[in-house]
Amino acid sequence: MNVGMQRANVGLVQHFGAMLSLVRFSHTLFALPWAMVGVLLALPAEFELRHALGVLGCMVCARTTAMAFNRLVDRRYDATNPRTELRPSVTGAVSRAAMLLLIFACAAGFVACSWWINSLCGWLSFVALAVVLGYSLTKRISAACHWVLGAGLGLAPVGAYIAVRGTFDAGSHAAIAIGAAVLCWTAGFDILYALADMEHDRNEGLHSIPAELGVARSLLVARVCHAAMIVALALAAVLGGLGVAFWVGVASACALLLLEHCLVSATDLSRLNVAFFRVNVALGFVMLAATSLDVWVRLA
């Protein structure tokens, strides 16, 4: 009996680990700081614990829904890609039924959390789901998929702002500018990441900027996206009346983006993973720290 229970427990742990691997839970770190930036921009306001918990719940549920949906609908393509052929969705470590259950459960959780926050967030949750799920299908028809993914992440600061304020008001303009910055930032690093799959995407008829334009021109498009991010952050600073601390954050973000593009070149993609994950996670948390300090100084 004890041996049987131990085996069952090991099986549960392994399945749970496979589920976390399936949805790349660690990549939640991309969206988390930007959602918190949206909350900070909404201050001062009547802030309740449910706002923070609701935003966190929405973010985790929406991202998990999108990632599980992506893994489900892309199983055939992932199986032919050496980089993704060992994903749990391909090997069978996570079944199709389990992925469907995860998608519906997290989508329902996202909608429920949104309505718990306020009715405007509730109604907009359906639009957000359409965007984050649409990414996986867009790459079958258009290289604009990178910007669709960016729009999904860009909704985080805007949604978080509305969660606290409950409406679009004059202050929401800065949050919208932050959302535009996140859109450009995400599209840029997703183009860089797609370089690893360029030949596979071409062979499978999938659309991406690298598959359409090649390495050199894709790097140029990514640079333009990241330059646009800095412009959008500067616009957010002006619209939100943000101070020195935020501008220091913008300068730091610019430096990190320059580092990211120094790590990747048309002749050397060996440091692509470092550029994709570590630098971009650091950038998000730098901007969160800068915004936190700026808001603290303003409200002190």
C-alpha positions in Angstrom: 0.0 0.0 0.0 2.7 2.4 1.0 4.7 1.5 -2.1 1.6 2.1 -4.3 1.0 5.4 -2.7 4.6 6.4 -3.2 4.5 5.5 -6.8 1.2 7.5 -7.2 2.8 10.5 -5.5 5.9 10.3 -7.8 3.5 10.1 -10.8 1.6 13.2 -9.7 4.8 15.1 -9.1 6.2 14.1 -12.5 2.9 15.0 -14.2 2.8 18.4 -12.4 6.4 19.0 -13.6 5.5 18.1 -17.1 2.6 20.6 -17.0 4.9 23.4 -15.7 7.3 22.5 -18.5 4.5 22.5 -21.0 3.4 26.1 -20.3 6.9 27.4 -19.5 5.7 28.9 -16.2 9.0 30.7 -15.7 8.2 32.9 -18.7 5.4 34.5 -16.6 8.3 36.8 -15.5 8.0 38.6 -18.9 4.5 39.9 -18.1 4.5 40.2 -14.3 6.5 43.4 -14.0 4.5 45.2 -16.6 1.2 44.4 -15.0 2.6 45.8 -11.7 3.6 48.9 -13.6 0.0 49.3 -14.7 -1.1 49.1 -11.1 1.4 51.7 -10.0 0.4 54.1 -12.7 -3.2 53.9 -11.4 -2.2 55.2 -7.9 -3.3 57.1 -6.0 -6.7 55.4 -6.1 -8.8 53.3 -3.8 -6.6 50.2 -3.9 -7.9 46.9 -2.4 -6.2 43.5 -2.0 -8.6 42.0 -4.5 -7.1 44.3 -7.2 -3.6 42.9 -6.7 -4.9 39.3 -6.4 -7.2 39.7 -9.3 -4.4 41.1 -11.5 -2.1 38.3 -10.5 -4.8 35.7 -11.2 -5.7 37.2 -14.5 -2.1 37.3 -15.7 -1.3 33.7 -14.7 -4.5 32.3 -16.1 -4.4 34.2 -19.4 -0.8 33.3 -20.0 -1.3 29.6 -19.1 -4.4 29.5 -21.4 -2.5 30.9 -24.3 0.6 28.7 -23.8 -1.4 25.5 -23.4 -3.5 26.4 -26.5 -0.3 27.0 -28.4 1.2 23.7 -27.4 -2.1 21.9 -28.3 -2.6 23.4 -31.8 1.2 23.3 -32.6 1.8 19.6 -31.8 2.3 18.6 -35.4 4.8 21.4 -36.1 6.6 20.9 -32.8 7.1 17.2 -33.6 9.2 18.1 -36.7 11.3 20.8 -35.0 14.5 19.5 -33.3 14.2 22.3 -30.8 10.7 21.4 -29.7 10.4 17.6 -30.4 10.8 16.7 -26.7 8.0 19.0 -25.4 5.5 17.2 -23.2 2.8 17.9 -25.7 4.7 16.0 -28.4 6.1 13.1 -26.3 2.7 12.4 -24.7 3.8 13.3 -21.2 0.8 15.6 -21.2 -2.2 14.3 -23.0 -4.5 16.1 -25.4 -7.3 15.8 -22.9 -5.2 17.3 -20.1 -4.3 20.2 -22.3 -7.9 20.9 -23.2 -8.9 20.7 -19.5 -6.1 23.2 -18.6 -7.1 25.6 -21.4 -10.8 25.6 -20.4 -10.0 25.8 -16.7 -7.6 28.7 -17.0 -9.7 30.6 -19.5 -12.7 30.3 -17.1 -10.4 31.4 -14.3 -9.2 34.4 -16.3 -12.8 35.5 -17.0 -13.9 34.9 -13.4 -10.9 36.9 -12.0 -11.7 39.7 -14.4 -15.4 40.0 -13.4 -14.3 39.8 -9.7 -12.2 42.9 -10.2 -14.9 45.0 -12.0 -17.4 44.7 -14.9 -15.2 46.6 -17.4 -12.4 44.1 -16.9 -15.0 41.4 -17.2 -16.2 42.5 -20.6 -12.7 43.1 -21.9 -11.6 39.7 -20.8 -13.2 38.1 -23.9 -11.3 40.5 -26.1 -8.0 39.7 -24.3 -8.6 36.0 -24.7 -9.2 36.4 -28.5 -5.9 38.2 -28.8 -3.8 35.8 -26.7 -5.2 32.7 -28.4 -5.1 34.3 -31.8 -1.3 34.4 -31.8 -1.0 30.6 -32.3 -3.2 30.7 -35.4 -1.9 34.0 -36.9 1.5 32.5 -37.7 -0.2 30.1 -40.1 -1.3 33.1 -42.3 0.9 36.1 -41.5 4.3 37.2 -40.3 2.5 39.8 -38.3 2.2 37.1 -35.6 5.0 38.7 -33.6 2.9 41.9 -33.1 -0.1 39.8 -32.2 1.9 38.2 -29.4 3.1 41.7 -28.4 -0.5 42.9 -28.2 -1.3 40.1 -25.9 1.5 41.1 -23.4 0.8 44.7 -24.0 -2.7 44.3 -22.6 -1.1 43.6 -19.2 -0.4 47.1 -18.0 -3.6 48.5 -19.5 -5.7 45.8 -17.9 -4.0 46.3 -14.6 -4.6 50.0 -14.7 -8.3 49.5 -15.4 -8.4 46.9 -12.6 -7.6 49.6 -10.1 -9.3 52.6 -11.6 -12.3 50.8 -13.1 -12.4 53.1 -16.2 -10.5 54.6 -19.0 -9.6 58.1 -17.8 -7.0 60.7 -18.5 -4.4 58.8 -16.5 -4.9 55.7 -18.7 -3.0 57.4 -21.6 0.3 56.6 -19.9 -0.7 53.0 -19.3 -1.7 52.7 -22.9 1.7 54.0 -24.0 3.3 51.5 -21.7 1.2 48.8 -23.4 2.4 50.0 -26.8 6.0 49.8 -25.5 5.5 46.2 -24.3 3.9 45.4 -27.7 7.0 46.7 -29.6 9.4 45.1 -27.1 7.7 41.7 -27.3 7.6 41.7 -31.1 11.3 42.6 -31.2 12.5 39.8 -28.9 10.0 37.3 -30.5 11.6 38.0 -33.9 15.0 37.3 -32.4 13.8 34.1 -30.9 12.2 33.0 -34.1 15.6 33.1 -35.8 16.2 29.7 -34.2 13.2 28.2 -36.1 13.7 30.0 -39.4 14.4 27.0 -41.6 11.8 24.9 -39.9 9.2 27.6 -40.4 10.0 27.8 -44.0 9.8 24.0 -44.5 6.5 23.8 -42.7 5.0 26.9 -44.4 4.7 28.9 -41.2 5.0 32.6 -41.3 7.5 34.7 -39.3 9.7 37.6 -40.0 12.9 35.5 -40.1 11.2 33.0 -42.5 10.1 35.8 -44.7 13.1 38.2 -44.6 16.2 36.1 -43.5 18.6 36.8 -40.6 20.1 40.2 -41.4 16.8 42.0 -42.2 15.1 40.3 -39.3 17.7 41.8 -36.9 17.0 45.2 -38.4 13.2 44.8 -37.9 13.8 43.8 -34.3 16.0 46.8 -33.7 13.3 49.1 -35.1 10.8 47.5 -32.8 13.0 48.1 -29.8 13.7 51.7 -30.8 10.0 52.1 -31.0 9.7 50.7 -27.5 12.0 53.4 -26.1 9.9 56.1 -27.9 6.7 54.7 -26.3 8.3 54.6 -22.9 9.3 58.2 -23.3 5.8 59.1 -24.3 4.4 57.3 -21.2 6.7 59.4 -19.1 5.4 62.6 -20.6 1.8 61.6 -20.5 2.0 60.3 -17.0 4.1 63.2 -15.7 6.7 60.7 -14.5 9.9 61.9 -13.0 13.7 61.3 -13.0 13.5 57.8 -11.6 11.4 56.6 -14.5 13.6 58.3 -17.0 16.6 56.5 -15.5 14.7 53.3 -16.0 14.1 54.2 -19.7 17.8 54.9 -20.1 18.6 51.5 -18.4 16.1 49.8 -20.7 17.9 51.3 -23.7 21.2 50.0 -22.4 19.8 46.5 -21.9 18.3 46.5 -25.4 21.7 47.5 -26.9 23.2 44.6 -24.9 20.6 42.2 -26.3 21.4 43.2 -29.9 25.2 43.0 -29.2 24.7 39.4 -28.1 23.0 38.4 -31.4 24.4 38.9 -34.9 23.8 37.6 -38.3 26.9 35.4 -38.0 26.5 34.3 -34.4 23.2 33.2 -32.8 24.9 31.1 -30.1 23.8 33.5 -27.3 20.2 33.8 -28.5 18.8 32.2 -25.3 20.7 34.6 -23.0 19.5 37.6 -25.1 15.9 36.3 -25.1 15.3 35.3 -21.5 17.8 36.9 -19.1 18.1 40.3 -20.7 14.4 40.8 -21.2 13.4 39.6 -17.8 15.9 42.0 -16.3 14.5 44.8 -18.4 11.0 44.3 -17.2 12.0 44.3 -13.5 14.3 47.4 -14.0 11.2 49.3 -15.4 9.1 48.0 -12.4 11.8 49.2 -10.0 12.0 52.6 -11.7 8.3 53.1 -11.8 8.0 52.0 -8.1 10.6 54.6 -7.1 9.0 57.3 -9.2 5.5 56.7 -7.8 6.9 56.5 -4.2 8.6 59.9 -4.6 5.5 61.4 -6.2 3.1 60.2 -3.5 5.5 60.7 -0.5 
